[in-house]
Amino acid sequence: MSSRSPHRASARSSTAPASPCSTSSATSSSSRTARPGCFITTRATSPDLFDAEGHLALAKDTFHISRAKFLWEAACYELFTVASYSDSPRRLGLALDFAADFADLFEVRGYRRSRRGAVRARIEGASEVRFEYASLDGLPRATRICFAPRPARLEADGVAGRAEFDLRLASRERRPIALTVQCLEGEAPPAAERRFFVMRRIAKRSLRAAREDAPAIETSNSAVNSVLERSSADLAMLMTQTPEGAYPYAGVPWFSTPFGRDGLLTALEMLWIEPAVARGVLRYLAARQADREDAGADMEPGKILHEVRECELARLGEVPFGRYYGSIDSTPLFVALAGVYWERTRDQETLKAIWPNVVAALDWIERWGDRDGDGFVEYDRRRSSGLRNQGWKDSDDAVFHADGSLANGPIALCEVQGYVYLAYRVAARLAADMDDVRLAAGLTLKAERLRRSFEQTY
């Protein structure tokens, strides 16, 4: 799903002549997440319903409604299944309310905008609604909602709409209602509509193949196995294919984008079992390594990025995170990962491709990372719009003194010096393997000098 187009949807069921009742007020409900963690199903039963005179019109548990959904390839697929447990035929009116606000992810997190684009809705055919957003950055964005079967009534106005279904159910009859929500960007035409069950088969087949390719870890403890399976499913969900290979995106839903530090640390921790992740991370970050100076983005030549955003606010410059480099540890971690990846795989093709990037990163550590020449790598944002803190604790109030007062830059975090030391050590071995004896000797000397200075100072 695109982070550009959050949607709100609700389902309401009613039976004539009683008033509508919300499924959230059902007498019983349950939910489960199907293994391997891509599908979710919720279930509810109808409560007692009374007519206008207060007489019982429909006993509780007469109707059962299940809602299954999954996300796959920039679309959300949902299936409502209504079952009747009445002894006689029944009529049921089911209404699905939907809305699209096109809130930017930063707006979802609390950012207030002075102005934003307009949303308009239009009905296409008898079973499709399209919300279109006139974004301020000029990139067309739309949300497409398709229903099957065709609703009895379909309406949409502004940012909201409703689809109504008139169901006539025999005793023990089940009736499915499917909808697909697609998030669209740019001028490309929407993909052909694909049904819930077709896409579910495709998604399950793809997930099964991914699980079969991944190393299997199993213990004699069922609780540990559950943790491992949940962790594997979470990693699979975050892993995103890029032109350079797989990249573990930061967490859903507030981030869901490449972060330098997060990707590098994840790749380091997975290196022993899945080195392909490190290859994708190294190639992705090398392709986006800074090649110029830009104070607004905390960018200097050779630096490895902090995060990438392609949302409307970033494209407009309302937030500085389109391609932002305010991370003090991404660059030494990049060098460290390159070295240990080489030692783990001996992947000459990847190493030769990124070796100039490794050298540029080492140069950044010397020229830009240690600006005051004290031997330690420190950070200090160059513009007030950048991150105040640029280590792994990057909240505004994350770094403070013993009395609680906030620390002002430049700040040399202790763990960053450890990353730099590791980078020097593994890069020295890497340089030796690349037959650059002078660079290897220089890096070994720098590592030892940093070790002594650190032990004296910290």
N, C-alpha and C positions, 0 to 999 in steps of 0.2 A: 504493500500500500504506500502511496505517496504521502509524505508528511505534510504536503501542501493542502490537503483537502479532508480535514476531519469531518465526520458525519455523525449525526444523531438520528437514531431510529427507534421507534417503539411500536409494539403491537398491542391492539386492544380487540377483545372479542365480546360479542353481545348476542343475545337471543331474543327474538320478539316474543312477548311484548315488553320484556324487562329492559332496564337501562343498561348501557354498556358497562362492562366490568373490565378492569385492567388485569392482565395476567400477573402483575406484581402482587395483587391481592388474593392470589389463588390460595386454596386451603393447604396445598402442599407443593413443594417445588424441589428440584435438585439440579445439579450440574456436574459435569465431569469433563476432563480433558483427555481426549483419546491419545494413546501412545501412537507415535513418538512425540506428541506435544504440539501438533499443528492444527488439530481439530478440537472444537469445543461444542458440547451439546447441553442445553438447558431444557428442563421439563417442568410443566405446571399443570394443575387441574383446576377446573372452574369451581368457584364457591357457590353457596346457595344464592339464588337470584329470586327476587321478589317483584311482583308487578306493582302498579301504581297504588293498589288498594292494600298492599302489604301481604298478599297471599303468595305462598311459595310457587314460583313459576317453573323453577328448574332446580333439582336437587344437586348438591355438591358432587363433584367427581363425575358429572355426566360427560363432560368433554375433557380430553387430554390434549395438550398442545406441546409439541417439542420444537426446539429451535436449534438447528445445527449450523455451524458456520466455520469457514476457514479462509485464510488469506493466501493468495497465490498469484504471483506475477502481476502486481499492481492492480489486483481486483479482490473484492470481498464476495464470497459466494455464501448465500444463506438459503436454508430450506426449512420452512415451517410445515409441520405435519399435524393435521387436526384429526383426532379420532373420536368417534361417538360411542359411548357405552350405554346409551339409552336403549330401552326395549322397543322403541318405536322410532320411525323416521323423524328427524329434527332439521330445522332450518337454523343456520348460524350465519351471522354477519361478522366478518373479520375485517378490521381496518388496520392498515399499516401507515403510520405517520412517519414522514421523513423530512430531513432538512439538511442543507449544506451551507456552512458559514465561511468556508475557505480561510479559516484562521491560520495565519502563519504559526509555525511551531513556537516561535518566540512569544507570540500573543497567547498561545495556550499556557505558556509558562509565566504570564503576567505582564508582558510588555504592552504598553499603551501607545497606540498610534494616533497621530493627529488627523490623519485621513487615510482612506483605503478605497479600493475599487468597488464597483457596483456588481451585484449579483442579479441575474435574471434567469427565470425558468421558462422552459417551453416543453410542451408535450409533443413527442414524435410518434406518430402512429397511435395504436390503441394500447400499447403495453410498455412504453418507454418514456422516461422523463430525463431531460438534460438541463443541468444547472451550469450556467456559463459565468465566469468571473472575468470582468474587465480589469485585469491587474495593472498596477501602476508601472510595472517594469516592462510592459509591452508583450510579455509572454502569455499567449492564450492558455487558459486553464479551464477545465470543465469536469463535471461529475455526471456520469451516465448511469441511470438506474433502469434495469430491465426486469419485467415481471413475467412469470409463466405459471399458470395460464393467464390469459388476458383478464385484467380486473373488470368487474362490472361497471365501476366508475373510477376515473383517474383524473385528478386535478392537481395543479401546481401553480403557485403564485409567489413571486418574489423569491424567498429563500426556503420555502416549505411547501409540502404537498401531502397528498393522501391517496392511497389506493384502497378501494373497497371491494371485497369479494362476497358474493352471496352463495353460501354453501348449503346444499341439501344432502344430508347424510343419512343413509340407512343405518340400522343397528349394526354396530361393530365395523362400520365403514371408516376408512382412513382416506384423507385427501391431502396431497402435497401442494404447497405453494412455494415457488422458488423465486429468488431475486438475485441479481448480480449488480454490484456497484463497482464501476470502473473509474479510476482517476486518470485524467488525460492532461497532457501538457504539450504545447506546441501545435503545429499544423498537421501532424500525422493523424490519419483517420483512425477511429477506434477499431480495435480488433473485433473480428466477427464474434457474435454472441456464442458462448459455449455454456452448455448446461451444467448444473450442479454435479450430477453423477459422473459426467464425462471428465470434468476438471478434478473431481475428487480422485478418480482412478489415476489420472496423470500425476497429481500431487503425491499420492501414496506410492506410486511406482518410482518417482524421482527420489523421494525420501528413503525408500527401501534401498535403492541403489547407492545412495550416499552413505547409508549406515553400513552396507556390505563392504564398501570401499574403505571405511574407517577401521582402525584397529579395535578389536573387541577386548574389553577388560571385564572379567567376571570373578567374583569371590564366592565363598561359601556363606556369606552373610547377606540375607535378602535386603536388609536396610541399606547396607553399603551399595549393593547393586542398584537399588532405587535411586540413590544419590548420583551414582555414576551415569545412570540412564538419563536422569533429569539434566545433569550437567551436559551430557552429550547432545541432548535435544536442544538445550539453550544455545550451545555453541553453533549447532547447525542452523538455528534460526538467525543468529547474528552474522553468520558467514555470508558474504555477498560477493558475487562474481564481478570483477572489474576487467578492463582490457589487459591489465598486468597480472591477473590471477585473483585468487580468493583473498578477501580482506575481512577480518572480524570487525564489524561495525560496533560502535558504542551502543549502550543499552536503549531498548525500546521502553516507553514511547518518546521520552523527552530529548533523546539524542539521535539515534538511528542514522549515524553518519560516520565517516572515517575520522578517527582521532589518532594522531601520531603516537603518543605515549601508550594509549590503550592497545593499539594494534601491535606495537613492538613488544610490550610486556606479555601479551597473550601469545604471540609467536614464540617468544623465549620459553614460556612455560610449556608450550605444546611441542617444542622442537624435538624432544626425545621420541615422541610418538607420531607426529604429523609434520614433518619438515616442509611440506608443500605450503603450509600457511606462512612460514617465514619467507619463502621465496616470493609469494604474492605480496606480502607486506613490504619487503625490501624493494621490489620493482615498482610498486605503487608510489612509495615515498620518494624513491630516486627520481621518478618522472616528474615529481612536483617539488623537488628541492629548490629553494630560493636561489635566484641568479642575479638579484639586484637588491638595492636597499629601498625600503619603504617603511618609514617610521610609523605610519598609521596602522600597518599590519604587523608591527614588530618583526620586520623581515630584514635579514641581511644575507649576503651571498654565502651559500653553503649550508644554511640552516634548514632543519627538517620541520615540517609543518606541525601545527597543533591540531587544527581541525579544518574541515572543508564544509561549506554550506552552499546550497544552490537554491535557497528559498527566496521569496520575493524581497524580504527585508535585507538579506545579504546582497542581492543583486542591485538593490537601490542604494546600498551604503548606509542604511539606517542602523545596521549593526555591523561591526568590523570583521565578521567571521566568515566572509565569503571564502577566502583562503587566508587563514590567520596563522601566524608563526609564533605566538606568545607562549612558548613552552621551553623551559630551560633544559629539560632532560631528554627531549626527543632526539636531539642530535647525537649526544654520546651513546644513547641507547641504540640508535641506528648503526653506529660504528660497531658497537659490541655485538649486535645481532648478526651483522655481516660476517664478523670473525668466527663466531661460534657456529653459524650456519655452514661456513666453509669447512670447519673442522668436522662437522657432523656428516656432511654430504659429499664434499669434494666436487661440488657442482661448478665446473670451470666456466661454463657458458654464462651462468648468472653472475659469478664473481667478476669476470671480465667486463660484463655489461655495466656493473655498478661500481667498479673500482674507482673511476674518476669521481663518483659521488662520495665515496668513502674518503678520498683525499680531500675533497672540498669540505666535507664535514669536519675533518681534523683541522683544516685551516680555520674554519669558523670558531672552533673551540679556542684556538690560540689568539685570533685577531679580535673576535667579537665577544666570546664567552667570558674572557678575563680582561675586562676593560680597564681595571685599575692596576693591573700588573702584579697583584699580590699572590698569584699562583693558583687561585681558586676561581671556579666558574660561578658567576652570580647573575641575577636578573634584576631588571628595573624597567618597568614599562616606559615606552617613549612618548606615548600620548595618553591622555586621561580616559580615552575610550577603550583602551586595551585592558587586559586583565591585570589587576593589582598584584596578584600572586600567580606565579607561573610554574610552580612545581605540581606534584600530584594533589596537594591540598591547595586548590586554586580559588577558593571562595575569598571574598574581600577580607573577612575577619579570620582567616585560617592561620596566619602566622603572627604571633604576638609575644610580648615579653612576659617575664614572670609576674609583673604587676597587672597584667591584662591589657596594657596599652599596645596598639598595633605597631608592628615593625615596619619601618619605611625602607625602601630600597636604597642602594643595592643590597640584595640578600643572597648569601651563599649557603644553600642548604647542604646539610651533611651528606644526605644520600646522593646528591648530584655529584659530589666529589668522588663517591664510590663508583658511580657510573662512568665518570671520566677515567678513573684509574683502570677500570675493567676495559674501557675502550682502548686505552693506550696499550694495555697488555696484549689483548687479542689482536689489535691492529699491528703490533710489532711482529707477532707470529705470521700474520697475514702478509705483511710486507716482505718478510723473509721468503715466504713461499712464492711471492711475486718477483723475487730476485732483486728487490730494492733494499740492499744491505744498509745503505746510509739512513733511509727512513726507519728501518727496523731498529737500528742502534739508537737513533734519536728518540723514538717512542719509548724504548725501554728505559732510557735515562729520564725522560719526563715522568714516567710512571713511578720510578723510585723517588724522584724529587717530590712529587705530589704526596707519596706515602709518608715521607718524613715530615713534610710541612703539615699534613693533616694531623698526624699524631702529636705534634707539638702544639697545634692551635686549638683543636676541638676537644 
